[in-house]
Amino acid sequence: GDKIKEKLTPILILLTESCRAHRETRHYIRKYILPPLRDVSQRPEEGTTVKNRLIRLMTHLDTDLKHCAADLIFVLCKENRRFVKYTGYGNAAGLLATRGLLGGQGPRASFSDTQYSSDSDSDTEEYRQVKDRINPVTGRVEADQPDPMEGMTEEEKEEEAKRLIMLFNKLSRDNIIQPMGVDEEGKLVPMSGLKENPLSEEAKSESENEGETDEGNKD
């Protein structure tokens, strides 16, 4: 693992910075690493091309290696939303979270400050034909999933919804999944962290008073 990191990290950084600085270099490298999308039947990380391997590195355990691979592809996509199109949202999430772009809302979530030329990136005919059927998380075409509630009565649907809520609560309690929310700065944070945000003075003193009255009721 360390040997791979020692060899790859400097190469990836050099390529990324060269592509960021020189339009011609970026065009040349992009043709080699990110040719126009034609076949979207496989996940972007499956296969043996340089692109497939780089996308596999984006979920590597080593943080530096992961960031270097993601940065190179991000720059080849001119640091814009096209990145998700090539990698799938699941693979892209790490880089987007690091850069505060995961929610994609508001001025904070603007993408690159680097001035990239507006060379057109028209979708290939093959990509356009299947665009609506691509699962944005996996980045590939997937068969339409049947509606799991098809054929259920309203009561059954309600029961199923209650069951899912109970399951969700149990998973949250056991810390298997962590409910996330967006804080005032538009960043994704665990829901538990949202409650601890500094409250206004008035609300603070009220909650402190409540705290005092609750003290006596504790086991």
ZALUMMI-254856 format. One record per residue (C-alpha): residue number from 1; x, y, z; residue in one letter. Coordinates in steps of 0.02 Angstrom, whole numbers, always signed. Layout:
BEGIN
REC     i        X        Y        Z   aa
REC   NUM        X        Y        Z    A
...
This chain:
BEGIN
REC     i        X        Y        Z   aa
REC     1       +0       +0       +0    G
REC     2     +137     +125      +49    D
REC     3     +237      +87     -108    K
REC     4      +87     +124     -218    I
REC     5      +63     +287     -122    K
REC     6     +246     +339     -140    E
REC     7     +243     +308     -327    K
REC     8      +70     +372     -369    L
REC     9      +44     +525     -259    T
REC    10     +180     +636     -338    P
REC    11     +127     +586     -514    I
REC    12      -56     +625     -479    L
REC    13      -14     +793     -400    I
REC    14      +99     +841     -547    L
REC    15      -36     +792     -673    L
REC    16     -170     +886     -576    T
REC    17      -69    +1047     -563    E
REC    18      -14    +1038     -745    S
REC    19     -194    +1014     -802    C
REC    20     -252    +1156     -691    R
REC    21     -121    +1274     -763    A
REC    22     -117    +1226     -948    H
REC    23     -270    +1207    -1055    R
REC    24     -178    +1105    -1189    E
REC    25     -110     +984    -1059    T
REC    26     -285     +964     -987    R
REC    27     -360     +927    -1159    H
REC    28     -225     +800    -1198    Y
REC    29     -238     +709    -1029    I
REC    30     -427     +715    -1032    R
REC    31     -435     +627    -1200    K
REC    32     -326     +491    -1126    Y
REC    33     -408     +474     -954    I
REC    34     -586     +537     -979    L
REC    35     -640     +503    -1158    P
REC    36     -822     +551    -1197    P
REC    37     -944     +435    -1109    L
REC    38    -1016     +305    -1226    R
REC    39    -1042     +147    -1125    D
REC    40    -1131     +177     -960    V
REC    41    -1183       -3     -928    S
REC    42    -1043      -30     -801    Q
REC    43    -1005      +61     -640    R
REC    44     -870     +193     -670    P
REC    45     -750     +101     -552    E
REC    46     -769      -67     -642    E
REC    47     -644     -110     -778    G
REC    48     -461      -90     -821    T
REC    49     -447      +82     -902    T
REC    50     -348     +221     -818    V
REC    51     -514     +306     -778    K
REC    52     -582     +149     -693    N
REC    53     -425     +131     -590    R
REC    54     -422     +313     -539    L
REC    55     -605     +305     -485    I
REC    56     -567     +149     -383    R
REC    57     -429     +249     -296    L
REC    58     -558     +382     -250    M
REC    59     -626     +265     -117    T
REC    60     -455     +202      -61    H
REC    61     -420     +187     +126    L
REC    62     -270     +303     +111    D
REC    63     -335     +482     +124    T
REC    64     -193     +563      +25    D
REC    65     -207     +441     -118    L
REC    66     -396     +457     -120    K
REC    67     -388     +648     -127    H
REC    68     -253     +651     -262    C
REC    69     -352     +535     -376    A
REC    70     -514     +631     -349    A
REC    71     -427     +799     -377    D
REC    72     -356     +746     -544    L
REC    73     -526     +691     -611    I
REC    74     -608     +846     -536    F
REC    75     -485     +960     -629    V
REC    76     -506     +861     -790    L
REC    77     -692     +899     -771    C
REC    78     -647    +1085     -749    K
REC    79     -699    +1072     -566    E
REC    80     -884    +1074     -608    N
REC    81    -1037     +962     -592    R
REC    82     -981     +856     -739    R
REC    83     -870     +767     -611    F
REC    84    -1020     +673     -540    V
REC    85    -1072     +621     -715    K
REC    86     -906     +531     -741    Y
REC    87     -882     +455     -569    T
REC    88    -1057     +428     -497    G
REC    89    -1117     +519     -341    Y
REC    90    -1062     +380     -224    G
REC    91     -879     +394     -279    N
REC    92     -887     +584     -289    A
REC    93     -959     +610     -114    A
REC    94     -790     +613      -25    G
REC    95     -719     +755     -130    L
REC    96     -883     +852     -131    L
REC    97     -896     +840      +59    A
REC    98     -715     +896      +82    T
REC    99     -749    +1049      -26    R
REC   100     -917    +1088      +53    G
REC   101    -1009    +1051     -109    L
REC   102    -1113     +903      -54    L
REC   103    -1277     +995      -30    G
REC   104    -1251    +1094     -189    G
REC   105    -1359    +1237     -124    Q
REC   106    -1328    +1422     -117    G
REC   107    -1177    +1526     -158    P
REC   108    -1063    +1423      -44    R
REC   109    -1081    +1276     -158    A
REC   110    -1009    +1364     -309    S
REC   111     -883    +1253     -393    F
REC   112     -714    +1312     -459    S
REC   113     -635    +1485     -445    D
REC   114     -507    +1436     -577    T
REC   115     -546    +1514     -745    Q
REC   116     -570    +1369     -865    Y
REC   117     -601    +1398    -1049    S
REC   118     -776    +1356    -1107    S
REC   119     -730    +1218    -1229    D
REC   120     -893    +1128    -1263    S
REC   121     -919     +957    -1188    D
REC   122    -1067     +900    -1290    S
REC   123    -1135     +732    -1231    D
REC   124    -1109     +588    -1350    T
REC   125    -1260     +520    -1442    E
REC   126    -1245     +357    -1342    E
REC   127    -1244     +452    -1177    Y
REC   128    -1393     +561    -1223    R
REC   129    -1499     +409    -1266    Q
REC   130    -1480     +332    -1093    V
REC   131    -1455     +491     -989    K
REC   132    -1626     +480     -905    D
REC   133    -1596     +299     -851    R
REC   134    -1428     +328     -767    I
REC   135    -1426     +307     -579    N
REC   136    -1332     +462     -518    P
REC   137    -1264     +371     -365    V
REC   138    -1183     +226     -458    T
REC   139    -1153     +320     -620    G
REC   140    -1221     +183     -732    R
REC   141    -1383     +133     -819    V
REC   142    -1491      +25     -708    E
REC   143    -1653      -65     -740    A
REC   144    -1808      +21     -674    D
REC   145    -1843      -45     -500    Q
REC   146    -2021     -107     -471    P
REC   147    -2124       -5     -348    D
REC   148    -2108     -104     -185    P
REC   149    -2279      -44     -128    M
REC   150    -2371      -91     -287    E
REC   151    -2530     -188     -254    G
REC   152    -2537     -145      -67    M
REC   153    -2692      -75      +16    T
REC   154    -2680      +95     +102    E
REC   155    -2676       +7     +273    E
REC   156    -2532     -105     +218    E
REC   157    -2437      +46     +151    K
REC   158    -2461     +133     +318    E
REC   159    -2399      -21     +413    E
REC   160    -2246      -32     +300    E
REC   161    -2208     +153     +327    A
REC   162    -2219     +130     +518    K
REC   163    -2105      -23     +507    R
REC   164    -1975      +76     +407    L
REC   165    -1980     +221     +531    I
REC   166    -1953     +100     +677    M
REC   167    -1808      +18     +584    L
REC   168    -1733     +189     +543    F
REC   169    -1745     +241     +727    N
REC   170    -1665      +78     +783    K
REC   171    -1521      +98     +660    L
REC   172    -1496     +277     +719    S
REC   173    -1496     +224     +902    R
REC   174    -1367      +88     +868    D
REC   175    -1262     +214     +771    N
REC   176    -1270     +105     +616    I
REC   177    -1333     +252     +515    I
REC   178    -1318     +431     +563    Q
REC   179    -1456     +553     +515    P
REC   180    -1380     +707     +434    M
REC   181    -1444     +884     +422    G
REC   182    -1384    +1050     +352    V
REC   183    -1318    +1181     +473    D
REC   184    -1331    +1370     +456    E
REC   185    -1178    +1373     +344    E
REC   186    -1256    +1247     +227    G
REC   187    -1137    +1107     +278    K
REC   188    -1190     +927     +308    L
REC   189    -1177     +885     +493    V
REC   190    -1247     +745     +603    P
REC   191    -1421     +788     +667    M
REC   192    -1359     +772     +846    S
REC   193    -1236     +913     +813    G
REC   194    -1374    +1029     +752    L
REC   195    -1458    +1035     +922    K
REC   196    -1297    +1090    +1004    E
REC   197    -1281    +1246     +898    N
REC   198    -1267    +1404    +1004    P
REC   199    -1443    +1464    +1038    L
REC   200    -1497    +1643    +1056    S
REC   201    -1473    +1710    +1233    E
REC   202    -1659    +1704    +1268    E
REC   203    -1680    +1524    +1212    A
REC   204    -1522    +1479    +1306    K
REC   205    -1582    +1543    +1474    S
REC   206    -1751    +1459    +1445    E
REC   207    -1669    +1292    +1409    S
REC   208    -1558    +1311    +1562    E
REC   209    -1712    +1340    +1671    N
REC   210    -1792    +1185    +1596    E
REC   211    -1633    +1090    +1636    G
REC   212    -1647    +1138    +1818    E
REC   213    -1826    +1079    +1834    T
REC   214    -1780     +914    +1750    D
REC   215    -1636     +879    +1870    E
REC   216    -1753     +811    +2005    G
REC   217    -1836     +688    +1886    N
REC   218    -1678     +597    +1837    K
REC   219    -1656     +417    +1895    D
